[in-house]
Amino acid sequence: MIVVHHLNHSRSQRILWLLEELGVEYEVVKHFRDPVTNLAPPDITKIHPLGKLPIIQEGDLTLAESGAIIEYILGKYGKGRLVPAARSAEHTRYLYWMHYAEGSAMPVLLLRVIFDQIETARVPFLIRPLTRGLARRMKGQFIQPQLDRHYDYLEAELDNRDWFAGGSEMTAADIQMSFALEGAAARAGLDQRHPRLMAFLERIHARPAYHRAIERGGPYQL
C-alpha cells in the first residue's frame, strides 16, 4: 500500500486528491508545519535527505517531487485514467502543464510570498524603511507584473476549455496546476478579474474526490 507523508496546507494535498480520484487505497502519515517558521519538521530528513514533502513510500520505494509522484501513481494504478491518449494534441498540452505548474508558475508565486514576508518582518526600526521599501519595489516593479502576465496567459488558455489539457475531462495536469492557482487566489492577487481561472477553481473544489482528500489530510488553507 502507498504511504503518503503529508504536510498540512501544502502541495501534498494534490497527491491525496489524485489517489482519491483513482480510488487507490493509501495510508496517510501527517506532518505539521512549525507554527513559527511555517516549515516542515526537520525530522523529515530521516525519510528523504531534502526534508521536503510530499513523499510517498511503497515497498522499497521512497519517492519525492509532486510531478514524479503523480507520474508514478498514474503509471502503476491509473489504467489510462486522467491522462489523454498518447500522441494526441491533448497529451502534448497535458505534458506542458504538468511541467509548467512547478517550473514556471510556482517560482514567481514563491517570490511574492517571500517578499510579502520581508515587507512585514519584524526588523530594527532604523532599517525597517529599507526592507519594506525594497520589498514593495520588488513586488511592484518585477514580481506582480510577472504574476499578472502568467494570469493573463492562463486565462487565455482556458478560453473555450474547462481543463488545461483541452479535452472534455479533467486530467492529472489540472491536479498539478491546482496548487499554484489556489495559492495565487489566496495570497497573490488572483481574483474575478480572471473569471475563467476562478471558474476552474470552483470546478475542482466541487469534485467529491477533492473533498474526500481534505477529509483524509485535514484542514487545507493557503
C-alpha positions in Angstrom: 0.0 0.0 0.0 1.2 3.5 -0.8 2.1 5.6 2.3 1.8 9.3 1.7 3.8 11.6 4.0 1.5 14.6 4.1 2.3 18.1 5.3 -0.6 20.3 6.3 -1.5 23.2 4.0 0.9 22.0 1.3 1.4 20.6 -2.2 0.9 17.1 -0.8 -2.8 17.7 -0.8 -2.6 17.1 -4.6 -1.3 13.6 -4.1 -4.2 12.7 -1.8 -6.7 14.1 -4.3 -5.1 12.1 -7.1 -5.4 8.9 -5.1 -9.0 9.7 -4.3 -9.8 10.3 -7.9 -8.3 6.9 -8.9 -9.8 5.1 -5.9 -6.4 3.8 -4.8 -6.1 2.7 -1.2 -3.4 4.5 0.7 -2.2 5.4 4.2 -1.6 9.0 5.4 1.2 9.9 7.7 0.5 13.5 8.8 3.3 16.0 9.5 2.7 19.6 10.7 4.3 22.9 9.9 6.2 24.7 12.7 3.8 27.4 13.9 6.5 30.0 14.0 8.6 29.3 10.9 5.9 27.6 8.8 8.5 25.0 7.8 8.2 21.2 7.7 9.5 19.5 10.8 13.3 18.7 10.5 12.9 15.0 11.1 11.5 14.7 7.6 15.2 14.3 6.5 15.1 10.9 8.0 12.7 9.9 5.2 14.2 11.9 2.4 17.5 13.9 2.6 15.9 17.2 1.3 13.2 17.2 4.0 10.5 18.3 1.6 7.0 16.9 1.2 5.1 15.2 -0.3 6.9 11.9 -0.1 5.4 8.5 -0.9 6.7 5.1 0.2 5.7 1.8 -1.3 7.7 -1.3 -0.5 11.4 -0.4 -1.0 10.5 2.8 -2.9 10.8 6.3 -1.4 9.8 9.0 -3.9 9.7 12.8 -3.6 8.6 15.6 -6.0 5.0 16.0 -6.8 5.3 15.6 -10.5 7.3 12.4 -10.2 4.9 11.0 -7.6 1.9 11.7 -9.9 3.6 10.0 -12.8 4.5 7.0 -10.7 0.9 6.6 -9.4 -0.6 7.0 -12.8 1.8 4.6 -14.4 1.1 1.9 -11.8 -2.6 2.5 -10.9 -4.1 4.8 -13.4 -5.1 2.3 -16.2 -5.2 5.2 -18.6 -7.3 7.4 -16.4 -6.6 11.2 -16.0 -4.1 11.1 -18.9 -5.1 12.0 -22.5 -4.4 9.5 -25.3 -0.7 9.2 -26.3 0.4 11.3 -29.3 -2.8 13.4 -29.2 -2.8 17.2 -29.1 -4.3 17.0 -25.7 -1.5 14.8 -24.5 1.1 17.4 -25.6 -0.8 20.0 -23.7 -1.0 17.7 -20.7 2.8 17.3 -20.7 3.3 21.1 -20.9 1.0 21.9 -18.0 2.4 19.1 -15.9 5.8 20.8 -16.1 4.6 24.4 -16.2 3.0 24.2 -12.8 6.2 23.8 -10.8 8.7 25.1 -13.5 7.1 28.4 -14.4 4.2 29.2 -12.1 5.5 28.3 -8.7 8.8 30.2 -8.7 7.3 33.6 -9.2 4.5 32.9 -6.8 7.0 31.9 -4.1 8.9 35.2 -4.7 5.6 37.0 -4.0 5.2 35.1 -0.7 8.8 35.7 0.3 8.7 39.4 -0.3 5.4 39.7 1.4 7.1 38.2 4.5 10.1 40.5 4.1 7.8 43.5 3.9 6.0 42.6 7.2 9.0 41.1 9.0 10.0 42.4 12.4 13.3 44.2 11.9 15.2 47.0 13.8 13.4 50.3 13.4 16.2 52.1 11.6 16.4 49.6 8.7 12.6 49.0 8.5 12.1 51.6 5.8 14.8 50.0 3.7 13.5 46.4 4.0 9.9 47.5 3.4 10.8 49.8 0.5 12.9 47.0 -1.2 10.1 44.5 -0.8 7.5 46.9 -2.2 9.7 47.8 -5.2 10.4 44.2 -6.0 6.8 43.3 -5.8 5.6 46.4 -7.8 8.2 46.5 -10.4 9.0 42.8 -11.0 7.0 40.2 -9.2 3.4 41.4 -9.6 3.9 42.2 -13.3 5.2 38.7 -13.9 2.3 37.2 -12.0 -0.2 39.3 -14.0 1.5 38.1 -17.2 1.0 34.5 -16.0 -2.6 35.1 -15.0 -3.4 36.7 -18.4 -1.7 33.8 -20.2 -3.6 31.1 -18.2 -6.9 32.9 -18.6 -6.4 32.9 -22.4 -5.5 29.2 -22.3 -8.9 28.4 -20.7 -10.8 30.2 -23.5 -13.4 27.6 -24.7 -11.8 25.0 -22.4 -12.8 23.7 -18.9 -9.5 21.9 -18.4 -5.9 22.7 -19.2 -5.2 19.7 -21.5 -8.2 20.8 -23.6 -10.3 17.7 -23.5 -13.8 17.2 -22.0 -12.4 15.5 -18.9 -10.2 16.7 -16.1 -6.6 15.3 -16.2 -3.8 15.0 -13.7 -2.4 18.2 -15.2 -5.3 20.0 -13.7 -4.4 18.4 -10.3 -0.8 19.5 -10.8 -1.9 23.1 -11.7 -4.4 23.4 -8.8 -1.9 24.3 -6.0 -0.4 27.2 -7.9 -3.8 28.7 -8.7 -5.1 28.1 -5.2 -2.1 29.8 -3.8 -2.4 32.7 -6.3 -6.0 33.2 -5.3 -5.2 33.1 -1.6 -2.0 35.1 -1.5 -1.1 36.7 -4.8 -4.0 38.8 -6.2 -5.8 36.2 -8.5 -9.4 37.2 -8.4 -12.5 37.7 -10.5 -10.6 39.9 -13.0 -9.7 36.4 -14.4 -13.1 34.7 -14.3 -12.0 31.6 -16.2 -9.4 30.8 -13.7 -11.7 31.4 -10.8 -14.3 29.1 -12.5 -11.6 26.5 -12.8 -11.1 26.6 -9.1 -14.8 26.3 -8.5 -14.9 23.2 -10.7 -12.1 21.4 -8.9 -13.4 22.4 -5.5 -16.8 20.8 -6.4 -15.3 17.4 -7.1 -16.2 14.8 -4.5 -12.7 13.3 -4.6 -11.3 16.7 -3.7 -13.4 16.8 -0.6 -12.5 13.3 0.4 -8.8 14.2 0.1 -9.3 17.1 2.6 -11.2 14.7 4.9 -8.2 12.4 4.9 -5.5 15.0 5.0 -7.1 17.6 7.4 -7.7 21.3 7.0 -6.2 22.8 3.9 -5.6 26.6 3.8 -3.0 28.5 1.9 
